Amino acid sequence: IYSVGVTDSEVRIFHGYQTPVGTTYNAFLVVDDQITLIDTVKAKFSQQLLANIKEIIGDKKVDNLICNHVEPDHSGAVPDVVGAYPDIKIFGTANCFKEIAIIYPNTNFANFAVVKALDTLSIGANTFVFYPMPMVHWPDSMATYLQTEKILFSNDAFGQHIGTGVKFDTEMTLDPLYERASDYYANIVLPFGNQVKKIISQVGVLPIEIICPSHGVILTKYIPQIVGWYLDWADNKVDEAKGVIVFDTMWGTTEKMAYVLQKEYLEKGIDMEVISLSHFHYSHAMTRLLTAKYIFVGSPTLNNNMLPSVSAFLTYMKGLKPKNRVALAFGSYGWSGESPMQINDILASCGFEMLPPYKSIWNI
Ligand code: FEO
């Protein structure tokens, strides 16, 4: 079993969220009587993937491609793989077939085999079992279990955007793994807690010695930890003594208000982290919110609105559907003062328990 994916150490924005240390697009090759490729890479790395495969099998052919997920970071090289191995048989869910045929209209998918839960593929001594996991995090998503070796190819589940060249979790300590796994969960997987719990209940009964996600390090040592984190995050389990204050400011008053709130809540024993959207990407704020009970959001009023940076954060956060939070809107203004109520309304529409808005005219 070979790792044939690529490291993308340069990427810093991954479909809208920040990847401070890049990422990997993991693909794996299982060489048996039949040769099977599990997932591919972004299109721009397809030649590197093919070279990695050739280095292992030379002029032999790849017989099967298991397509666990159609998002282009994993399927972008499928057209080139099919071009290099025209007889390759592709395995994926019904949704995978539906989507991939539209995304790559010039690729021949006549050899596509639709698989269902618990279907198997034997390639010699090795047998794969398929576990569709719809909405973790696309309709087509699937995990694949290699019975003989007790390996779960989990695709995006348990991924981490780590593009530093580290291959295995044994080369890391737990804290940086938590940082990257939590960042990944908060920004990609958070809306799908129920689906996460479902797939963990299905594969959790399997003997698993290795998890090979499609991003980041291969997990061997910290499997119980990452599964535990996922179960907590899926339940929106939060720290009652932790919060985040996310704001932007024009002339400093809303910033001062953020620190007033921080001081007030610190005195109550609640650790409030202040995050300025002038200095941090909104996805960083989202990561910090993952386990925080309190979310306070502030903006001054500009042209009868909140600042665009704050609006972007709120749009992003609302889509990721955090639950079980207590929220407060705040902001300074000079005359009309709409922004705190605009923020308040959006936070309320997220289903959060609301505290009264905090407004200040000109200065505090
Ligand atoms: Fe890593 Fe959903 O793609």
Boltz pocket constraint, residues with backbone or C-beta under 6 A from the ligand:
constraints:
  - pocket:
      binder: B
      contacts: [[A, 69], [A, 71], [A, 73], [A, 74], [A, 137], [A, 138], [A, 156], [A, 214], [A, 215]]
      max_distance: 6.0
